[in-house]
């Protein structure tokens, strides 16, 4: 089976996770077009299939690729989450992207630190008691270590100004595979306290952590997700002091 390559800087999207008066958080994403391009590139346009099916009330996607060595189709499946705009289309796209993560496309994004951009670099404005920004952010440079973990990450704004830079040589973590479950979901009291301390230190909102792993609350947080999230938080810089 051919190895899935790592994402390039221009293939990664930066989306605002949480925005506040003193700054905003960014999440790293790939879109379905990137998944399609990489599948075409690695397996050829005729070497993979995409199939959707409804199971219960959820829309699932199965991505099959042709294994020449085994002379058979190998498949991996995941479920989608509806978007706020177009529920059915959103589920189809989300289930496809999640199935592609199961194949390894973009899984390295889970190893990114939690990204906080301070207000002076984020162009934050207020309207009707709500904070917003008209800035757009892009990954200008990204590098990975031998474990496919992000070790260099540079983000710029729409004017090309550097707003975030991370370089590390420490033993970074790898993210849990989709569907991997160790222990019962939900955090213990001590785990909640430890995570709360890291959230307060970094200024990262809990919603940002939940969004990264596609869960709605900490009751859905498995041991693997908790460990991955805590490692990501520990690699995140302290929240800037208020002016």
Secondary structure, 3 states (H helix, E strand, C coil): CCCCCCCCHHHCEEEEEEEECCEEEEEEECCHHHHHHHHHHHHCCCCEEEEEEEECCEEEEEEEEEECCCCEEEEEEEECCCCCCCHHHHHHHHHHHHHHHHCCCCHHHHHCCCEEEEHHHHCEEEECCEEEECCCEEEEEEEECCCCCEEEEEEEECCCCEEEEEECCCCCCCCCCCCCCCCCCCCCHHHHHHHHHHHHHHCCCHHHHHHHHCCCCHHHCCHHHHHHHHHHHHCCCCCCCCC
